[in-house]
Amino acid sequence: MSIELTEEVRELVNGALASGTPMVVATVDAEGRPRLTFRGSIAVFGPDQLGFWARHAEGSTMDNLAANPNVALIFRNPATRAMLSFAGRARLASGAERDRVYANAPEIEQKADADKKGAGVVIDLDRAEGLLGFDADGKPRFFRMTRD
């Protein structure tokens, strides 16, 4: 199966910050130590991509991505009980792609870096899975997609 994020998944990701549930990104530094960061700017970038704006282009997240591009992301909304997990490879965006990452970020995140001094990151997804919630009968609605 290939990855093509559904409209429902897209809405959950793109609305994460507005729903009070910013996503968490996991990276690993050059010494193999894991690091978790909340990211309010994560948005769907393409059918099989996520993107985020890193306001501090020289921050430790960017250092970690330079050392190891493998990332994992998680989303949890306790109100709906939706849980999403993603894994992929991150890369620095440039030019028009960088501008698009910034434009996709929520307005509050853009205002925090109005001079666009940060960095755009695109994540090519290898896996997307999770629980979308429950149907009318209370049965869980799971999904799983992997890159071919």
N, CA, C and O atoms as CSV, one atom per row, in Angstrom:
chain,resi,resn,atom,element,x,y,z
A,1,MET,N,N,0.845,-1.175,0.000
A,1,MET,CA,C,0.000,0.000,0.000
A,1,MET,C,C,0.894,1.243,0.000
A,1,MET,O,O,1.944,1.261,0.644
A,2,SER,N,N,0.489,2.235,-0.695
A,2,SER,CA,C,1.239,3.489,-0.688
A,2,SER,C,C,0.585,4.473,0.293
A,2,SER,O,O,-0.504,4.231,0.814
A,3,ILE,N,N,1.260,5.548,0.517
A,3,ILE,CA,C,0.741,6.557,1.441
A,3,ILE,C,C,0.057,7.658,0.654
A,3,ILE,O,O,0.659,8.283,-0.219
A,4,GLU,N,N,-1.197,7.884,0.972
A,4,GLU,CA,C,-1.929,9.046,0.490
A,4,GLU,C,C,-2.854,9.450,1.624
A,4,GLU,O,O,-3.904,8.843,1.839
A,5,LEU,N,N,-2.447,10.483,2.343
A,5,LEU,CA,C,-3.185,10.894,3.528
A,5,LEU,C,C,-4.618,11.261,3.164
A,5,LEU,O,O,-4.862,12.027,2.231
A,6,THR,N,N,-5.551,10.707,3.909
A,6,THR,CA,C,-6.971,10.966,3.662
A,6,THR,C,C,-7.338,12.369,4.129
A,6,THR,O,O,-6.589,13.008,4.868
A,7,GLU,N,N,-8.488,12.831,3.694
A,7,GLU,CA,C,-8.964,14.148,4.113
A,7,GLU,C,C,-9.116,14.209,5.636
A,7,GLU,O,O,-8.810,15.234,6.246
A,8,GLU,N,N,-9.576,13.140,6.242
A,8,GLU,CA,C,-9.745,13.098,7.698
A,8,GLU,C,C,-8.408,13.254,8.419
A,8,GLU,O,O,-8.309,14.013,9.383
A,9,VAL,N,N,-7.393,12.551,7.965
A,9,VAL,CA,C,-6.056,12.663,8.567
A,9,VAL,C,C,-5.519,14.074,8.329
A,9,VAL,O,O,-4.942,14.681,9.231
A,10,ARG,N,N,-5.706,14.589,7.128
A,10,ARG,CA,C,-5.235,15.940,6.791
A,10,ARG,C,C,-5.858,16.971,7.742
A,10,ARG,O,O,-5.166,17.858,8.240
A,11,GLU,N,N,-7.145,16.851,7.984
A,11,GLU,CA,C,-7.831,17.797,8.869
A,11,GLU,C,C,-7.314,17.701,10.298
A,11,GLU,O,O,-7.148,18.723,10.965
A,12,LEU,N,N,-7.056,16.485,10.778
A,12,LEU,CA,C,-6.528,16.325,12.138
A,12,LEU,C,C,-5.150,16.973,12.263
A,12,LEU,O,O,-4.886,17.701,13.219
A,13,VAL,N,N,-4.279,16.705,11.299
A,13,VAL,CA,C,-2.924,17.268,11.340
A,13,VAL,C,C,-2.978,18.784,11.212
A,13,VAL,O,O,-2.388,19.499,12.021
A,14,ASN,N,N,-3.679,19.273,10.204
A,14,ASN,CA,C,-3.718,20.717,9.955
A,14,ASN,C,C,-4.428,21.488,11.060
A,14,ASN,O,O,-4.181,22.682,11.236
A,15,GLY,N,N,-5.298,20.829,11.802
A,15,GLY,CA,C,-6.012,21.486,12.885
A,15,GLY,C,C,-5.457,21.195,14.263
A,15,GLY,O,O,-6.069,21.560,15.266
A,16,ALA,N,N,-4.307,20.543,14.328
A,16,ALA,CA,C,-3.759,20.117,15.625
A,16,ALA,C,C,-3.551,21.293,16.576
A,16,ALA,O,O,-3.998,21.238,17.721
A,17,LEU,N,N,-2.892,22.341,16.132
A,17,LEU,CA,C,-2.623,23.476,17.015
A,17,LEU,C,C,-3.919,24.156,17.430
A,17,LEU,O,O,-4.099,24.482,18.604
A,18,ALA,N,N,-4.821,24.373,16.484
A,18,ALA,CA,C,-6.089,25.042,16.782
A,18,ALA,C,C,-6.932,24.241,17.773
A,18,ALA,O,O,-7.705,24.819,18.537
A,19,SER,N,N,-6.788,22.907,17.765
A,19,SER,CA,C,-7.553,22.081,18.700
A,19,SER,C,C,-6.855,21.956,20.051
A,19,SER,O,O,-7.330,21.242,20.934
A,20,GLY,N,N,-5.733,22.646,20.213
A,20,GLY,CA,C,-5.013,22.605,21.486
A,20,GLY,C,C,-4.167,21.366,21.665
A,20,GLY,O,O,-3.786,21.026,22.785
A,21,THR,N,N,-3.867,20.681,20.561
A,21,THR,CA,C,-3.100,19.446,20.623
A,21,THR,C,C,-1.939,19.481,19.630
A,21,THR,O,O,-1.931,18.719,18.664
A,22,PRO,N,N,-0.953,20.367,19.860
A,22,PRO,CA,C,0.172,20.418,18.919
A,22,PRO,C,C,0.872,19.066,18.848
A,22,PRO,O,O,0.901,18.310,19.819
A,23,MET,N,N,1.425,18.785,17.699
A,23,MET,CA,C,2.092,17.507,17.496
A,23,MET,C,C,3.490,17.513,18.108
A,23,MET,O,O,4.074,18.568,18.356
A,24,VAL,N,N,4.008,16.320,18.345
A,24,VAL,CA,C,5.339,16.140,18.900
A,24,VAL,C,C,6.212,15.483,17.827
A,24,VAL,O,O,5.803,14.528,17.166
A,25,VAL,N,N,7.425,16.023,17.675
A,25,VAL,CA,C,8.401,15.474,16.725
A,25,VAL,C,C,9.553,14.865,17.515
A,25,VAL,O,O,10.072,15.479,18.448
A,26,ALA,N,N,9.941,13.669,17.139
A,26,ALA,CA,C,11.090,13.000,17.748
A,26,ALA,C,C,12.238,12.995,16.754
A,26,ALA,O,O,12.079,12.573,15.609
A,27,THR,N,N,13.407,13.475,17.205
A,27,THR,CA,C,14.634,13.437,16.419
A,27,THR,C,C,15.713,12.773,17.274
A,27,THR,O,O,15.517,12.519,18.463
A,28,VAL,N,N,16.849,12.502,16.649
A,28,VAL,CA,C,17.970,11.889,17.362
A,28,VAL,C,C,19.222,12.687,17.032
A,28,VAL,O,O,19.479,12.996,15.868
A,29,ASP,N,N,20.003,13.021,18.056
A,29,ASP,CA,C,21.211,13.807,17.805
A,29,ASP,C,C,22.360,12.922,17.324
A,29,ASP,O,O,22.219,11.703,17.223
A,30,ALA,N,N,23.486,13.544,17.034
A,30,ALA,CA,C,24.641,12.831,16.468
A,30,ALA,C,C,25.179,11.750,17.408
A,30,ALA,O,O,25.818,10.803,16.951
A,31,GLU,N,N,24.929,11.877,18.712
A,31,GLU,CA,C,25.383,10.877,19.688
A,31,GLU,C,C,24.326,9.808,19.954
A,31,GLU,O,O,24.520,8.942,20.807
A,32,GLY,N,N,23.209,9.866,19.226
A,32,GLY,CA,C,22.167,8.864,19.387
A,32,GLY,C,C,21.161,9.154,20.478
A,32,GLY,O,O,20.350,8.289,20.809
A,33,ARG,N,N,21.192,10.357,21.049
A,33,ARG,CA,C,20.256,10.710,22.111
A,33,ARG,C,C,18.961,11.249,21.498
A,33,ARG,O,O,19.007,12.133,20.642
A,34,PRO,N,N,17.800,10.723,21.927
A,34,PRO,CA,C,16.525,11.186,21.384
A,34,PRO,C,C,16.135,12.552,21.953
A,34,PRO,O,O,16.541,12.923,23.055
A,35,ARG,N,N,15.343,13.284,21.180
A,35,ARG,CA,C,14.842,14.592,21.601
A,35,ARG,C,C,13.418,14.741,21.098
A,35,ARG,O,O,13.133,14.458,19.935
A,36,LEU,N,N,12.529,15.181,21.967
A,36,LEU,CA,C,11.135,15.431,21.619
A,36,LEU,C,C,10.865,16.926,21.664
A,36,LEU,O,O,11.312,17.616,22.580
A,37,THR,N,N,10.128,17.429,20.667
A,37,THR,CA,C,9.738,18.836,20.660
A,37,THR,C,C,8.303,18.963,20.184
A,37,THR,O,O,7.871,18.266,19.266
A,38,PHE,N,N,7.571,19.868,20.826
A,38,PHE,CA,C,6.236,20.206,20.355
A,38,PHE,C,C,6.391,21.138,19.161
A,38,PHE,O,O,7.230,22.039,19.170
A,39,ARG,N,N,5.580,20.913,18.138
A,39,ARG,CA,C,5.626,21.743,16.934
A,39,ARG,C,C,4.208,22.173,16.571
A,39,ARG,O,O,3.370,21.345,16.214
A,40,GLY,N,N,3.953,23.468,16.666
A,40,GLY,CA,C,2.636,23.995,16.312
A,40,GLY,C,C,2.469,24.254,14.838
A,40,GLY,O,O,1.357,24.506,14.375
A,41,SER,N,N,3.557,24.196,14.089
A,41,SER,CA,C,3.499,24.556,12.669
A,41,SER,C,C,3.365,23.362,11.729
A,41,SER,O,O,3.423,23.542,10.512
A,42,ILE,N,N,3.188,22.163,12.246
A,42,ILE,CA,C,3.108,20.992,11.372
A,42,ILE,C,C,1.827,21.054,10.543
A,42,ILE,O,O,0.742,21.329,11.055
A,43,ALA,N,N,1.987,20.794,9.256
A,43,ALA,CA,C,0.854,20.767,8.328
A,43,ALA,C,C,1.141,19.734,7.249
A,43,ALA,O,O,2.293,19.388,6.986
A,44,VAL,N,N,0.084,19.256,6.639
A,44,VAL,CA,C,0.247,18.363,5.502
A,44,VAL,C,C,0.851,19.169,4.360
A,44,VAL,O,O,0.388,20.267,4.049
A,45,PHE,N,N,1.883,18.618,3.742
A,45,PHE,CA,C,2.593,19.304,2.662
A,45,PHE,C,C,2.282,18.687,1.303
A,45,PHE,O,O,2.306,19.378,0.285
A,46,GLY,N,N,1.995,17.408,1.288
A,46,GLY,CA,C,1.667,16.696,0.060
A,46,GLY,C,C,0.945,15.414,0.414
A,46,GLY,O,O,0.737,15.141,1.596
A,47,PRO,N,N,0.556,14.619,-0.567
A,47,PRO,CA,C,-0.191,13.390,-0.288
A,47,PRO,C,C,0.535,12.440,0.655
A,47,PRO,O,O,-0.097,11.689,1.398
A,48,ASP,N,N,1.870,12.477,0.622
A,48,ASP,CA,C,2.669,11.597,1.478
A,48,ASP,C,C,3.758,12.381,2.208
A,48,ASP,O,O,4.843,11.865,2.477
A,49,GLN,N,N,3.446,13.639,2.521
A,49,GLN,CA,C,4.439,14.511,3.168
A,49,GLN,C,C,3.795,15.385,4.232
A,49,GLN,O,O,2.638,15.791,4.126
A,50,LEU,N,N,4.584,15.656,5.257
A,50,LEU,CA,C,4.258,16.671,6.248
A,50,LEU,C,C,5.346,17.732,6.180
A,50,LEU,O,O,6.430,17.478,5.656
A,51,GLY,N,N,5.070,18.893,6.694
A,51,GLY,CA,C,6.067,19.943,6.758
A,51,GLY,C,C,5.924,20.719,8.050
A,51,GLY,O,O,4.849,20.741,8.648
A,52,PHE,N,N,6.998,21.354,8.484
A,52,PHE,CA,C,6.899,22.262,9.625
A,52,PHE,C,C,7.920,23.376,9.491
A,52,PHE,O,O,8.954,23.237,8.837
A,53,TRP,N,N,7.592,24.482,10.132
A,53,TRP,CA,C,8.460,25.645,10.153
A,53,TRP,C,C,9.220,25.648,11.472
A,53,TRP,O,O,8.613,25.659,12.543
A,54,ALA,N,N,10.533,25.637,11.398
A,54,ALA,CA,C,11.383,25.709,12.593
A,54,ALA,C,C,11.830,27.157,12.744
A,54,ALA,O,O,12.645,27.640,11.957
A,55,ARG,N,N,11.311,27.844,13.735
A,55,ARG,CA,C,11.606,29.278,13.900
A,55,ARG,C,C,13.081,29.540,14.157
A,55,ARG,O,O,13.585,30.615,13.829
A,56,HIS,N,N,13.777,28.574,14.738
A,56,HIS,CA,C,15.201,28.738,15.029
A,56,HIS,C,C,15.991,27.827,14.089
A,56,HIS,O,O,16.177,26.642,14.364
A,57,ALA,N,N,16.445,28.393,12.990
A,57,ALA,CA,C,17.122,27.600,11.961
A,57,ALA,C,C,18.417,26.979,12.461
A,57,ALA,O,O,18.903,26.011,11.875
A,58,GLU,N,N,18.983,27.517,13.533
A,58,GLU,CA,C,20.205,26.956,14.097
A,58,GLU,C,C,19.935,26.195,15.389
A,58,GLU,O,O,20.859,25.962,16.169
A,59,GLY,N,N,18.710,25.810,15.625
A,59,GLY,CA,C,18.362,25.114,16.857
A,59,GLY,C,C,18.765,23.648,16.844
A,59,GLY,O,O,19.227,23.121,15.832
A,60,SER,N,N,18.580,23.004,17.985
A,60,SER,CA,C,19.015,21.611,18.116
A,60,SER,C,C,18.209,20.663,17.230
A,60,SER,O,O,18.739,19.642,16.792
A,61,THR,N,N,16.948,20.975,16.957
A,61,THR,CA,C,16.185,20.109,16.056
A,61,THR,C,C,16.836,20.080,14.680
A,61,THR,O,O,16.963,19.018,14.071
A,62,MET,N,N,17.248,21.248,14.193
A,62,MET,CA,C,17.878,21.310,12.871
A,62,MET,C,C,19.234,20.602,12.886
A,62,MET,O,O,19.599,19.939,11.915
A,63,ASP,N,N,19.979,20.742,13.987
A,63,ASP,CA,C,21.252,20.014,14.112
A,63,ASP,C,C,21.010,18.505,14.067
A,63,ASP,O,O,21.737,17.766,13.403
A,64,ASN,N,N,19.981,18.065,14.782
A,64,ASN,CA,C,19.665,16.638,14.806
A,64,ASN,C,C,19.299,16.125,13.420
A,64,ASN,O,O,19.728,15.042,13.022
A,65,LEU,N,N,18.509,16.900,12.686
A,65,LEU,CA,C,18.091,16.471,11.348
A,65,LEU,C,C,19.271,16.395,10.388
A,65,LEU,O,O,19.290,15.554,9.489
A,66,ALA,N,N,20.251,17.266,10.575
A,66,ALA,CA,C,21.454,17.214,9.736
A,66,ALA,C,C,22.245,15.937,10.019
A,66,ALA,O,O,22.853,15.365,9.113
A,67,ALA,N,N,22.236,15.494,11.274
A,67,ALA,CA,C,22.969,14.286,11.662
A,67,ALA,C,C,22.212,13.012,11.319
A,67,ALA,O,O,22.818,11.994,10.984
A,68,ASN,N,N,20.886,13.068,11.402
A,68,ASN,CA,C,20.057,11.885,11.182
A,68,ASN,C,C,18.673,12.352,10.728
A,68,ASN,O,O,17.932,12.914,11.535
A,69,PRO,N,N,18.307,12.139,9.474
A,69,PRO,CA,C,17.036,12.654,8.966
A,69,PRO,C,C,15.805,11.866,9.395
A,69,PRO,O,O,14.684,12.296,9.124
A,70,ASN,N,N,15.982,10.736,10.051
A,70,ASN,CA,C,14.835,9.927,10.461
A,70,ASN,C,C,14.094,10.583,11.613
A,70,ASN,O,O,14.696,10.962,12.618
A,71,VAL,N,N,12.781,10.714,11.461
A,71,VAL,CA,C,11.954,11.355,12.475
A,71,VAL,C,C,10.702,10.522,12.719
A,71,VAL,O,O,10.314,9.685,11.904
A,72,ALA,N,N,10.092,10.779,13.856
A,72,ALA,CA,C,8.778,10.230,14.178
A,72,ALA,C,C,7.944,11.373,14.721
A,72,ALA,O,O,8.469,12.293,15.349
A,73,LEU,N,N,6.654,11.313,14.480
A,73,LEU,CA,C,5.740,12.351,14.959
A,73,LEU,C,C,4.522,11.668,15.555
A,73,LEU,O,O,4.135,10.573,15.146
A,74,ILE,N,N,3.924,12.348,16.544
A,74,ILE,CA,C,2.737,11.786,17.174
A,74,ILE,C,C,1.720,12.890,17.436
A,74,ILE,O,O,2.072,14.036,17.715
A,75,PHE,N,N,0.453,12.511,17.338
A,75,PHE,CA,C,-0.676,13.406,17.597
A,75,PHE,C,C,-1.656,12.656,18.477
A,75,PHE,O,O,-1.909,11.470,18.268
A,76,ARG,N,N,-2.207,13.352,19.463
A,76,ARG,CA,C,-3.233,12.757,20.337
A,76,ARG,C,C,-4.219,13.834,20.701
A,76,ARG,O,O,-3.843,14.886,21.218
A,77,ASN,N,N,-5.496,13.571,20.431
A,77,ASN,CA,C,-6.562,14.475,20.846
A,77,ASN,C,C,-7.430,13.727,21.846
A,77,ASN,O,O,-8.197,12.846,21.459
A,78,PRO,N,N,-7.323,14.067,23.130
A,78,PRO,CA,C,-8.077,13.322,24.140
A,78,PRO,C,C,-9.595,13.478,24.003
A,78,PRO,O,O,-10.341,12.585,24.404
A,79,ALA,N,N,-10.055,14.585,23.449
A,79,ALA,CA,C,-11.491,14.794,23.302
A,79,ALA,C,C,-12.107,13.812,22.306
A,79,ALA,O,O,-13.201,13.296,22.532
A,80,THR,N,N,-11.400,13.557,21.204
A,80,THR,CA,C,-11.928,12.652,20.172
A,80,THR,C,C,-11.310,11.258,20.263
A,80,THR,O,O,-11.770,10.324,19.607
A,81,ARG,N,N,-10.278,11.126,21.070
A,81,ARG,CA,C,-9.514,9.896,21.250
A,81,ARG,C,C,-8.748,9.504,19.995
A,81,ARG,O,O,-8.320,8.358,19.860
A,82,ALA,N,N,-8.573,10.454,19.072
A,82,ALA,CA,C,-7.775,10.194,17.874
A,82,ALA,C,C,-6.305,10.175,18.248
A,82,ALA,O,O,-5.843,10.993,19.045
A,83,MET,N,N,-5.566,9.223,17.660
A,83,MET,CA,C,-4.129,9.086,17.876
A,83,MET,C,C,-3.488,8.779,16.538
A,83,MET,O,O,-3.846,7.795,15.890
A,84,LEU,N,N,-2.551,9.601,16.118
A,84,LEU,CA,C,-1.861,9.398,14.849
A,84,LEU,C,C,-0.364,9.292,15.104
A,84,LEU,O,O,0.179,9.980,15.968
A,85,SER,N,N,0.291,8.430,14.349
A,85,SER,CA,C,1.727,8.264,14.440
A,85,SER,C,C,2.287,8.259,13.024
A,85,SER,O,O,1.728,7.633,12.123
A,86,PHE,N,N,3.399,8.965,12.842
A,86,PHE,CA,C,4.039,9.066,11.536
A,86,PHE,C,C,5.532,8.804,11.684
A,86,PHE,O,O,6.115,9.073,12.734
A,87,ALA,N,N,6.147,8.279,10.628
A,87,ALA,CA,C,7.599,8.127,10.584
A,87,ALA,C,C,8.051,8.442,9.164
A,87,ALA,O,O,7.365,8.127,8.192
A,88,GLY,N,N,9.207,9.063,9.067
A,88,GLY,CA,C,9.714,9.401,7.743
A,88,GLY,C,C,11.092,10.013,7.819
A,88,GLY,O,O,11.778,9.941,8.838
A,89,ARG,N,N,11.481,10.624,6.697
A,89,ARG,CA,C,12.789,11.248,6.555
A,89,ARG,C,C,12.617,12.725,6.287
A,89,ARG,O,O,11.932,13.121,5.343
A,90,ALA,N,N,13.246,13.546,7.126
A,90,ALA,CA,C,13.122,15.002,7.037
A,90,ALA,C,C,14.247,15.585,6.193
A,90,ALA,O,O,15.363,15.067,6.159
A,91,ARG,N,N,13.918,16.676,5.517
A,91,ARG,CA,C,14.921,17.388,4.729
A,91,ARG,C,C,14.627,18.875,4.766
A,91,ARG,O,O,13.481,19.292,4.935
A,92,LEU,N,N,15.652,19.653,4.611
A,92,LEU,CA,C,15.536,21.108,4.606
A,92,LEU,C,C,14.936,21.561,3.285
A,92,LEU,O,O,15.392,21.158,2.215
A,93,ALA,N,N,13.914,22.397,3.365
A,93,ALA,CA,C,13.278,22.939,2.158
A,93,ALA,C,C,13.994,24.226,1.765
A,93,ALA,O,O,14.527,24.934,2.620
A,94,SER,N,N,14.003,24.523,0.467
A,94,SER,CA,C,14.612,25.764,-0.010
A,94,SER,C,C,13.726,26.373,-1.093
A,94,SER,O,O,12.849,25.708,-1.645
A,95,GLY,N,N,13.970,27.642,-1.385
A,95,GLY,CA,C,13.260,28.329,-2.453
A,95,GLY,C,C,11.754,28.341,-2.257
A,95,GLY,O,O,11.258,28.606,-1.162
A,96,ALA,N,N,11.031,28.050,-3.339
A,96,ALA,CA,C,9.564,28.079,-3.314
A,96,ALA,C,C,8.999,27.040,-2.344
A,96,ALA,O,O,7.954,27.260,-1.731
A,97,GLU,N,N,9.687,25.915,-2.210
A,97,GLU,CA,C,9.239,24.882,-1.281
A,97,GLU,C,C,9.291,25.403,0.158
A,97,GLU,O,O,8.370,25.155,0.936
A,98,ARG,N,N,10.345,26.112,0.513
A,98,ARG,CA,C,10.473,26.727,1.842
A,98,ARG,C,C,9.345,27.721,2.069
A,98,ARG,O,O,8.735,27.738,3.138
A,99,ASP,N,N,9.064,28.550,1.066
A,99,ASP,CA,C,7.981,29.529,1.174
A,99,ASP,C,C,6.639,28.843,1.400
A,99,ASP,O,O,5.801,29.332,2.156
A,100,ARG,N,N,6.447,27.721,0.746
A,100,ARG,CA,C,5.182,26.990,0.907
A,100,ARG,C,C,5.050,26.382,2.302
A,100,ARG,O,O,3.957,26.358,2.867
A,101,VAL,N,N,6.159,25.890,2.860
A,101,VAL,CA,C,6.112,25.362,4.232
A,101,VAL,C,C,5.670,26.480,5.179
A,101,VAL,O,O,4.808,26.272,6.032
A,102,TYR,N,N,6.257,27.652,5.026
A,102,TYR,CA,C,5.893,28.797,5.870
A,102,TYR,C,C,4.418,29.156,5.679
A,102,TYR,O,O,3.702,29.378,6.656
A,103,ALA,N,N,3.969,29.214,4.437
A,103,ALA,CA,C,2.583,29.590,4.133
A,103,ALA,C,C,1.585,28.579,4.698
A,103,ALA,O,O,0.465,28.951,5.045
A,104,ASN,N,N,1.973,27.313,4.795
A,104,ASN,CA,C,1.089,26.278,5.329
A,104,ASN,C,C,0.983,26.313,6.849
A,104,ASN,O,O,0.047,25.751,7.417
A,105,ALA,N,N,1.930,26.963,7.509
A,105,ALA,CA,C,1.932,27.009,8.980
A,105,ALA,C,C,0.762,27.874,9.469
A,105,ALA,O,O,0.366,28.819,8.786
A,106,PRO,N,N,0.211,27.559,10.642
A,106,PRO,CA,C,-0.853,28.389,11.202
A,106,PRO,C,C,-0.386,29.843,11.371
A,106,PRO,O,O,0.796,30.103,11.597
A,107,GLU,N,N,-1.311,30.761,11.259
A,107,GLU,CA,C,-0.990,32.193,11.322
A,107,GLU,C,C,-0.239,32.561,12.597
A,107,GLU,O,O,0.682,33.377,12.548
A,108,ILE,N,N,-0.603,31.992,13.713
A,108,ILE,CA,C,0.071,32.319,14.976
A,108,ILE,C,C,1.545,31.916,14.924
A,108,ILE,O,O,2.392,32.587,15.514
A,109,GLU,N,N,1.852,30.835,14.227
A,109,GLU,CA,C,3.244,30.412,14.063
A,109,GLU,C,C,3.982,31.340,13.101
A,109,GLU,O,O,5.155,31.648,13.312
A,110,GLN,N,N,3.308,31.782,12.055
A,110,GLN,CA,C,3.918,32.730,11.118
A,110,GLN,C,C,4.244,34.044,11.827
A,110,GLN,O,O,5.311,34.622,11.618
A,111,LYS,N,N,3.324,34.507,12.662
A,111,LYS,CA,C,3.546,35.769,13.385
A,111,LYS,C,C,4.737,35.669,14.336
A,111,LYS,O,O,5.397,36.671,14.608
A,112,ALA,N,N,5.014,34.476,14.838
A,112,ALA,CA,C,6.148,34.284,15.748
A,112,ALA,C,C,7.485,34.382,15.010
A,112,ALA,O,O,8.533,34.507,15.644
A,113,ASP,N,N,7.456,34.328,13.679
A,113,ASP,CA,C,8.660,34.478,12.854
A,113,ASP,C,C,8.289,35.268,11.592
A,113,ASP,O,O,8.465,34.793,10.470
A,114,ALA,N,N,7.781,36.466,11.803
A,114,ALA,CA,C,7.297,37.297,10.698
A,114,ALA,C,C,8.393,37.625,9.684
A,114,ALA,O,O,8.101,37.855,8.510
A,115,ASP,N,N,9.643,37.647,10.127
A,115,ASP,CA,C,10.762,37.941,9.222
A,115,ASP,C,C,11.256,36.702,8.480
A,115,ASP,O,O,12.210,36.783,7.706
A,116,LYS,N,N,10.623,35.573,8.706
A,116,LYS,CA,C,10.964,34.305,8.051
A,116,LYS,C,C,12.449,33.967,8.185
A,116,LYS,O,O,13.106,33.617,7.205
A,117,LYS,N,N,12.970,34.076,9.408
A,117,LYS,CA,C,14.370,33.732,9.651
A,117,LYS,C,C,14.562,32.244,9.902
A,117,LYS,O,O,15.694,31.759,9.930
A,118,GLY,N,N,13.479,31.525,10.081
A,118,GLY,CA,C,13.549,30.102,10.382
A,118,GLY,C,C,13.813,29.249,9.161
A,118,GLY,O,O,14.241,29.735,8.114
A,119,ALA,N,N,13.549,27.970,9.322
A,119,ALA,CA,C,13.802,26.986,8.267
A,119,ALA,C,C,12.544,26.167,8.013
A,119,ALA,O,O,11.795,25.842,8.934
A,120,GLY,N,N,12.332,25.844,6.752
A,120,GLY,CA,C,11.243,24.949,6.378
A,120,GLY,C,C,11.756,23.522,6.313
A,120,GLY,O,O,12.831,23.256,5.774
A,121,VAL,N,N,10.976,22.611,6.867
A,121,VAL,CA,C,11.339,21.192,6.867
A,121,VAL,C,C,10.216,20.406,6.204
A,121,VAL,O,O,9.043,20.598,6.522
A,122,VAL,N,N,10.576,19.531,5.293
A,122,VAL,CA,C,9.618,18.632,4.647
A,122,VAL,C,C,9.948,17.211,5.078
A,122,VAL,O,O,11.110,16.805,5.087
A,123,ILE,N,N,8.917,16.465,5.432
A,123,ILE,CA,C,9.081,15.075,5.862
A,123,ILE,C,C,8.427,14.165,4.837
A,123,ILE,O,O,7.215,14.215,4.629
A,124,ASP,N,N,9.235,13.338,4.204
A,124,ASP,CA,C,8.737,12.318,3.283
A,124,ASP,C,C,8.357,11.106,4.125
A,124,ASP,O,O,9.219,10.450,4.711
A,125,LEU,N,N,7.068,10.817,4.181
A,125,LEU,CA,C,6.574,9.785,5.083
A,125,LEU,C,C,6.847,8.373,4.573
A,125,LEU,O,O,6.701,8.081,3.386
A,126,ASP,N,N,7.247,7.510,5.499
A,126,ASP,CA,C,7.407,6.092,5.229
A,126,ASP,C,C,6.280,5.283,5.862
A,126,ASP,O,O,5.981,4.165,5.442
A,127,ARG,N,N,5.656,5.883,6.892
A,127,ARG,CA,C,4.572,5.191,7.601
A,127,ARG,C,C,3.628,6.219,8.202
A,127,ARG,O,O,4.062,7.256,8.704
A,128,ALA,N,N,2.328,5.924,8.145
A,128,ALA,CA,C,1.298,6.716,8.824
A,128,ALA,C,C,0.283,5.714,9.364
A,128,ALA,O,O,-0.192,4.844,8.635
A,129,GLU,N,N,-0.042,5.842,10.639
A,129,GLU,CA,C,-0.968,4.884,11.242
A,129,GLU,C,C,-1.610,5.482,12.470
A,129,GLU,O,O,-1.164,6.505,12.989
A,130,GLY,N,N,-2.665,4.832,12.929
A,130,GLY,CA,C,-3.263,5.293,14.163
A,130,GLY,C,C,-4.729,4.959,14.294
A,130,GLY,O,O,-5.277,4.111,13.590
A,131,LEU,N,N,-5.338,5.661,15.226
A,131,LEU,CA,C,-6.748,5.516,15.556
A,131,LEU,C,C,-7.433,6.827,15.225
A,131,LEU,O,O,-7.075,7.872,15.768
A,132,LEU,N,N,-8.420,6.779,14.336
A,132,LEU,CA,C,-9.125,7.993,13.916
A,132,LEU,C,C,-10.278,8.336,14.844
A,132,LEU,O,O,-10.856,9.419,14.741
A,133,GLY,N,N,-10.610,7.451,15.725
A,133,GLY,CA,C,-11.749,7.644,16.629
A,133,GLY,C,C,-12.578,6.374,16.625
A,133,GLY,O,O,-12.080,5.284,16.341
A,134,PHE,N,N,-13.858,6.536,16.949
A,134,PHE,CA,C,-14.743,5.377,17.071
A,134,PHE,C,C,-16.002,5.606,16.259
A,134,PHE,O,O,-16.482,6.734,16.149
A,135,ASP,N,N,-16.540,4.528,15.686
A,135,ASP,CA,C,-17.763,4.661,14.902
A,135,ASP,C,C,-18.974,4.709,15.831
A,135,ASP,O,O,-18.829,4.676,17.053
A,136,ALA,N,N,-20.167,4.787,15.244
A,136,ALA,CA,C,-21.402,4.919,16.026
A,136,ALA,C,C,-21.635,3.736,16.959
A,136,ALA,O,O,-22.319,3.866,17.975
A,137,ASP,N,N,-21.065,2.580,16.612
A,137,ASP,CA,C,-21.215,1.392,17.460
A,137,ASP,C,C,-20.104,1.263,18.488
A,137,ASP,O,O,-20.050,0.278,19.224
A,138,GLY,N,N,-19.213,2.253,18.544
A,138,GLY,CA,C,-18.127,2.225,19.511
A,138,GLY,C,C,-16.911,1.428,19.063
A,138,GLY,O,O,-15.999,1.188,19.853
A,139,LYS,N,N,-16.894,1.020,17.806
A,139,LYS,CA,C,-15.757,0.252,17.305
A,139,LYS,C,C,-14.652,1.198,16.845
A,139,LYS,O,O,-14.925,2.221,16.217
A,140,PRO,N,N,-13.399,0.852,17.163
A,140,PRO,CA,C,-12.284,1.720,16.769
A,140,PRO,C,C,-12.096,1.740,15.249
A,140,PRO,O,O,-12.293,0.738,14.561
A,141,ARG,N,N,-11.708,2.915,14.756
A,141,ARG,CA,C,-11.430,3.093,13.330
A,141,ARG,C,C,-9.924,3.296,13.159
A,141,ARG,O,O,-9.417,4.413,13.272
A,142,PHE,N,N,-9.234,2.217,12.890
A,142,PHE,CA,C,-7.782,2.243,12.710
A,142,PHE,C,C,-7.433,2.492,11.249
A,142,PHE,O,O,-8.235,2.227,10.353
A,143,PHE,N,N,-6.233,3.001,11.020
A,143,PHE,CA,C,-5.702,3.083,9.666
A,143,PHE,C,C,-4.207,2.822,9.716
A,143,PHE,O,O,-3.557,3.027,10.742
A,144,ARG,N,N,-3.673,2.364,8.588
A,144,ARG,CA,C,-2.234,2.126,8.467
A,144,ARG,C,C,-1.848,2.253,6.995
A,144,ARG,O,O,-2.465,1.641,6.123
A,145,MET,N,N,-0.824,3.052,6.737
A,145,MET,CA,C,-0.296,3.221,5.390
A,145,MET,C,C,1.215,3.158,5.468
A,145,MET,O,O,1.821,3.697,6.394
A,146,THR,N,N,1.830,2.492,4.484
A,146,THR,CA,C,3.278,2.434,4.422
A,146,THR,C,C,3.722,2.714,2.987
A,146,THR,O,O,2.998,2.450,2.027
A,147,ARG,N,N,4.919,3.249,2.874
A,147,ARG,CA,C,5.481,3.511,1.548
A,147,ARG,C,C,5.812,2.171,0.882
A,147,ARG,O,O,6.348,1.264,1.517
A,148,ASP,N,N,5.485,2.068,-0.392
A,148,ASP,CA,C,5.790,0.849,-1.157
A,148,ASP,C,C,7.279,0.659,-1.289
A,148,ASP,O,O,7.726,-0.311,-1.900
